[in-house]
Amino acid sequence: MNHERRRSATYGARWVAIASIMSALALVGNYSLVAVPNVELGTTVLFITSTSFGLPMGIWCTLIMSVIFGTINPWGPFVPQIWITQVIGWAYVAVAGGLVRRIDRPAGTTYRASRDLFIVGLFVTAMFDSISNIGYSLAFSVPYSIAMIAGLPFMAAHVLSNGVLFSLVIPRVESIIGKEFGPALWSGTVERLEVLGEE
């Protein structure tokens, strides 16, 4: 009984620690490149969170990050319509990471791994921008098609930069996480973290 209680406490502590670290990294990723329009690391971090620690962890980090970023937004005042669609878009990124986690894909920093993640980054970011543009359309009472056309240059920069970031950052960070947490992390769901709690 005491062993189970200790294991549960250890698992809970690790969960909180990982959620805090990854949420903080996502926020830093959003804030650190704010001077460069439409280039950010937050999306990449949320995707890595789901691929490395599972979808539940990715969703939690998405919620934590979005609440803080929505409250302290360097781009201007809080706009509910835009914020809600951004949260939905970030949740989509986390779900995409959770789905990618389940498939057999090349590991490491090989050309194939980077190429595949570049394509995933393009697609995921294009979907995120398409969703968040709904918020701009609603907030400023303009047709969605107009919002998409007006935002195309910004969307292109965002999509391309995230494609590059996905291909360069994700393989390297996953490799580091794999070394730190061991092979048990890469199979099954995030509950595999319990294995670490038994050490």
N, C-alpha and C positions, 0 to 999 in steps of 0.2 A: 504493500500500500504506500509506504514512504517512498519507495523507488518510483512508483507511478506518479506520485505527487511531485517529486523532484524533477522527473522527466518532463512533466507538464509545465512546471515553472520555468525550466530551462528553455523549453520550446517557446513558451510565451515571451520570455525575455529576448530570445533570438529574433522572434517575429517582430517585436516592437523595435529592436535595434536595426534590423534590416529595413523595415518600413520607414524609419526615421532617416536613415542614411540615404536611401534611394529617393525619398521625397525631397530631401535637402539637395541632392545632386540634380534632380529635375529642376528645382527652383534656381539653383546656381546656373544651370544650363540655359534657362530662360533669361535670367538677369545679366549674365556675364557678356553676352553678345548683343545687348540691347542697342548699342550704338551702330550695329550693322543691320540695316533693314532686312527683315524676313530671313535672317539666319539665326538659328537657335539650336541648342542641344537638348532641350527639355523633351522633345518628342522621341529622340534617340534613347534617352535614359528610361523613359516609360516603356518603350519597346523592349529594351534590355531587361528591365525588371520582370516583365512577363515571361520572356524566353528563359531567363535564368532561375526565377523563383516561383513561377506559376502565375496564372491569371488572377487568383484572389489577391495576391500581393500587388500585382499590377494595378488592379482596380482601387485598392486602398491608397496606393501612392498617387494615383490619378486624382482621387477625391481630396486628399490632403494638399497636394500641390495646387489644384485648381482653386480651392478656397483661399489659400494664402495669396496666390498670384492674382486672383480676382479682387482681393482686398487691397493689395499693394501693387497696382498695375502701372508700370512706367509709361505705358502708352496713353494714359488718360483716365478719365473718370469711369466708374463702374457702370456698364450698360447691360442690364439683365438679359436682353435678347442675345447679345453677342456672347456673353459669358456662358449662358446655358448651352448654346450650340458648340462653344469651345469645349465644354465639359463632355458633351456627347462625342465630339471629335477625338478628344484625348482618350475617352473610354474605348472608342473604336480602335485606336492605336494599341491599347492594352490588350484588347480581344485579339487583334491581329498577331500580336506577339505570342499570346497564349496558343493560337492555332499553329504558328510556325514552330513553337516548342514541341509540338506533337509529331511533326514530320521528321523524317530522316534527311538530314541535310549535311553538306560538307562542313567539317569543323576546321578551326584554325584560320590562318590568314592566307589561304590559297587563293589563286585567281578566281576559281569557280565560286568559292564562298563569298568573296567580295563582290563578284558580279551579281550573284543571286540577291545579295542584300541591297545592292544598288537598285535593282529592279523593284524589290519590295519597298524600299524607301521612297522611290518615285510614286508607286501606287498608293501607299498608305498616306503620304503627305497630300497627294492630289485629292484623296477622299476627305481628309481632314479639312482642307481648304474649301472643298465643295460644301461640306456640312456647315462650316463656320460662316460661309457667305450667306447662308440662310439667315443667320443672325443679323448681318449687316443689312440685308434686304428688309427684314422686319423692323429693325431699329430706325432706319431712315426712310421707310415707306417707298422704296424703289423696287421695281420688278427684279426678280431673282436673276433673269438673264442679263439685265443691266449691271447688277452687282458683280456677276461673273466676268463680264466683258471689261468693266472698269478695273477689276482686280487681277486681270490676266498677267500683267508684267510682274506684280508682286508675287502672284502664285507661281509663276515660272521660276523666280529666284528661290522661293521657299522649297519648291519641289526638287529642283536640281541640287541645292545645297544639302538638303536632307538625304538625297540619294548618295551623295559623296560621303556625308557623315556616317550613314548606315554602313557603307562599304568599308570605311576606314576604322571607325570606332568600335562597332559591335564585335567583330571577331577578336579584337585585342582585349576588350573588356571581358568578354565571355571566357577567354583563355585565363585571364587573371582570376576571375571568380571561380572557375573550375579548379584551379590550383589551390585556392584558399579553402574551398568548401568540400572538395573531394568529389569522386565520381558518383556518390549517392545522390547528389543534387540534380543530376542530369536525367534521371529516370523517374517516371511516375509523377505525382503531383507534389505540391509544396510540403505536404505532410512528411515527405522524406527528410525534412529538416530534423525530425525527431531522432533520426539516426545519430545526428551530431550531438543531440542532448544526452545521449547515453555514454559519450566519451568521458 
